[in-house]
């Protein structure tokens, strides 16, 4: 997906009168339809007037998809610091 196209698409919501959750879910639905991923997580950060901000997180998981086990890389950072 081209970055400029994505930017223009997101900007198209700038003057929409909609709830943040609805906009986030619509963007996720459109991105899933365009890219057909196995997994997608969208974090939308809204900074509105009045000093209020909202983070909305929405996820798509293809049926049957399972995440791989988390690999903890912090142990390697600790080892590299002791070799110095």
ChimeraX commands (.cxc) that place a marker at each C-alpha (Angstrom):
marker #1 position 0.00,0.00,0.00 radius 0.5
marker #1 position 1.43,3.35,-1.00 radius 0.5
marker #1 position 2.06,5.68,1.95 radius 0.5
marker #1 position 0.68,8.77,0.20 radius 0.5
marker #1 position -2.55,6.95,-0.68 radius 0.5
marker #1 position -2.91,5.82,2.94 radius 0.5
marker #1 position -2.28,9.37,4.18 radius 0.5
marker #1 position -4.90,10.84,1.83 radius 0.5
marker #1 position -7.38,8.14,2.80 radius 0.5
marker #1 position -6.91,8.87,6.52 radius 0.5
marker #1 position -7.17,12.61,5.89 radius 0.5
marker #1 position -10.56,12.01,4.25 radius 0.5
marker #1 position -11.90,11.39,7.77 radius 0.5
marker #1 position -10.63,14.74,9.05 radius 0.5
marker #1 position -13.96,16.60,8.77 radius 0.5
marker #1 position -16.24,13.60,9.32 radius 0.5
marker #1 position -18.63,13.83,12.22 radius 0.5
marker #1 position -18.20,10.32,13.63 radius 0.5
marker #1 position -17.21,8.58,16.84 radius 0.5
marker #1 position -13.54,7.69,17.16 radius 0.5
marker #1 position -14.35,4.02,17.62 radius 0.5
marker #1 position -16.50,3.94,14.46 radius 0.5
marker #1 position -13.81,5.64,12.39 radius 0.5
marker #1 position -11.13,3.27,13.69 radius 0.5
marker #1 position -13.23,0.19,12.91 radius 0.5
marker #1 position -14.07,1.49,9.41 radius 0.5
marker #1 position -10.40,2.17,8.64 radius 0.5
marker #1 position -9.46,-1.31,9.90 radius 0.5
marker #1 position -12.22,-2.92,7.80 radius 0.5
marker #1 position -11.06,-1.06,4.69 radius 0.5
marker #1 position -7.39,-1.95,5.26 radius 0.5
marker #1 position -8.27,-5.61,5.82 radius 0.5
marker #1 position -10.34,-5.66,2.62 radius 0.5
marker #1 position -7.48,-4.08,0.66 radius 0.5
marker #1 position -4.61,-6.18,2.02 radius 0.5
marker #1 position -6.18,-9.43,3.30 radius 0.5
marker #1 position -3.77,-9.91,6.23 radius 0.5
marker #1 position -3.77,-12.81,8.67 radius 0.5
marker #1 position -3.50,-10.34,11.54 radius 0.5
marker #1 position -3.71,-6.57,11.78 radius 0.5
marker #1 position -3.75,-4.26,14.77 radius 0.5
marker #1 position -4.69,-0.62,14.27 radius 0.5
marker #1 position -3.98,1.95,16.96 radius 0.5
marker #1 position -5.67,5.26,16.27 radius 0.5
marker #1 position -4.59,8.29,18.28 radius 0.5
marker #1 position -6.98,11.20,18.29 radius 0.5
marker #1 position -5.93,14.62,19.58 radius 0.5
marker #1 position -8.99,16.84,19.69 radius 0.5
marker #1 position -9.67,20.33,20.96 radius 0.5
marker #1 position -9.87,20.92,24.67 radius 0.5
marker #1 position -6.80,18.89,25.59 radius 0.5
marker #1 position -8.59,15.54,25.35 radius 0.5
marker #1 position -6.95,12.66,23.58 radius 0.5
marker #1 position -8.16,9.17,22.88 radius 0.5
marker #1 position -6.40,5.97,21.83 radius 0.5
marker #1 position -8.54,3.35,20.10 radius 0.5
marker #1 position -7.11,-0.10,19.35 radius 0.5
marker #1 position -8.85,-2.50,16.96 radius 0.5
marker #1 position -7.66,-5.90,15.74 radius 0.5
marker #1 position -8.42,-8.28,12.91 radius 0.5
marker #1 position -7.51,-11.97,13.10 radius 0.5
marker #1 position -8.07,-14.37,10.24 radius 0.5
marker #1 position -10.02,-17.42,11.36 radius 0.5
marker #1 position -7.62,-20.04,12.65 radius 0.5
marker #1 position -4.67,-17.64,12.93 radius 0.5
marker #1 position -2.53,-18.02,16.04 radius 0.5
marker #1 position 0.27,-15.75,17.13 radius 0.5
marker #1 position 3.78,-17.13,17.34 radius 0.5
marker #1 position 5.27,-17.33,20.84 radius 0.5
marker #1 position 6.87,-14.10,22.02 radius 0.5
marker #1 position 10.66,-14.06,21.74 radius 0.5
marker #1 position 12.28,-12.19,24.62 radius 0.5
marker #1 position 15.33,-10.38,23.27 radius 0.5
marker #1 position 16.19,-8.53,26.47 radius 0.5
marker #1 position 18.52,-11.35,27.51 radius 0.5
marker #1 position 20.77,-10.57,24.52 radius 0.5
marker #1 position 20.98,-6.89,25.47 radius 0.5
marker #1 position 22.15,-7.87,28.96 radius 0.5
marker #1 position 24.77,-10.26,27.54 radius 0.5
marker #1 position 26.19,-7.66,25.13 radius 0.5
marker #1 position 26.62,-5.17,28.00 radius 0.5
marker #1 position 28.81,-7.62,29.95 radius 0.5
marker #1 position 31.17,-8.30,27.01 radius 0.5
marker #1 position 32.34,-4.66,26.78 radius 0.5
marker link #1:1,2 radius 0.2
marker link #1:2,3 radius 0.2
marker link #1:3,4 radius 0.2
marker link #1:4,5 radius 0.2
marker link #1:5,6 radius 0.2
marker link #1:6,7 radius 0.2
marker link #1:7,8 radius 0.2
marker link #1:8,9 radius 0.2
marker link #1:9,10 radius 0.2
marker link #1:10,11 radius 0.2
marker link #1:11,12 radius 0.2
marker link #1:12,13 radius 0.2
marker link #1:13,14 radius 0.2
marker link #1:14,15 radius 0.2
marker link #1:15,16 radius 0.2
marker link #1:16,17 radius 0.2
marker link #1:17,18 radius 0.2
marker link #1:18,19 radius 0.2
marker link #1:19,20 radius 0.2
marker link #1:20,21 radius 0.2
marker link #1:21,22 radius 0.2
marker link #1:22,23 radius 0.2
marker link #1:23,24 radius 0.2
marker link #1:24,25 radius 0.2
marker link #1:25,26 radius 0.2
marker link #1:26,27 radius 0.2
marker link #1:27,28 radius 0.2
marker link #1:28,29 radius 0.2
marker link #1:29,30 radius 0.2
marker link #1:30,31 radius 0.2
marker link #1:31,32 radius 0.2
marker link #1:32,33 radius 0.2
marker link #1:33,34 radius 0.2
marker link #1:34,35 radius 0.2
marker link #1:35,36 radius 0.2
marker link #1:36,37 radius 0.2
marker link #1:37,38 radius 0.2
marker link #1:38,39 radius 0.2
marker link #1:39,40 radius 0.2
marker link #1:40,41 radius 0.2
marker link #1:41,42 radius 0.2
marker link #1:42,43 radius 0.2
marker link #1:43,44 radius 0.2
marker link #1:44,45 radius 0.2
marker link #1:45,46 radius 0.2
marker link #1:46,47 radius 0.2
marker link #1:47,48 radius 0.2
marker link #1:48,49 radius 0.2
marker link #1:49,50 radius 0.2
marker link #1:50,51 radius 0.2
marker link #1:51,52 radius 0.2
marker link #1:52,53 radius 0.2
marker link #1:53,54 radius 0.2
marker link #1:54,55 radius 0.2
marker link #1:55,56 radius 0.2
marker link #1:56,57 radius 0.2
marker link #1:57,58 radius 0.2
marker link #1:58,59 radius 0.2
marker link #1:59,60 radius 0.2
marker link #1:60,61 radius 0.2
marker link #1:61,62 radius 0.2
marker link #1:62,63 radius 0.2
marker link #1:63,64 radius 0.2
marker link #1:64,65 radius 0.2
marker link #1:65,66 radius 0.2
marker link #1:66,67 radius 0.2
marker link #1:67,68 radius 0.2
marker link #1:68,69 radius 0.2
marker link #1:69,70 radius 0.2
marker link #1:70,71 radius 0.2
marker link #1:71,72 radius 0.2
marker link #1:72,73 radius 0.2
marker link #1:73,74 radius 0.2
marker link #1:74,75 radius 0.2
marker link #1:75,76 radius 0.2
marker link #1:76,77 radius 0.2
marker link #1:77,78 radius 0.2
marker link #1:78,79 radius 0.2
marker link #1:79,80 radius 0.2
marker link #1:80,81 radius 0.2
marker link #1:81,82 radius 0.2
marker link #1:82,83 radius 0.2
marker link #1:83,84 radius 0.2
view
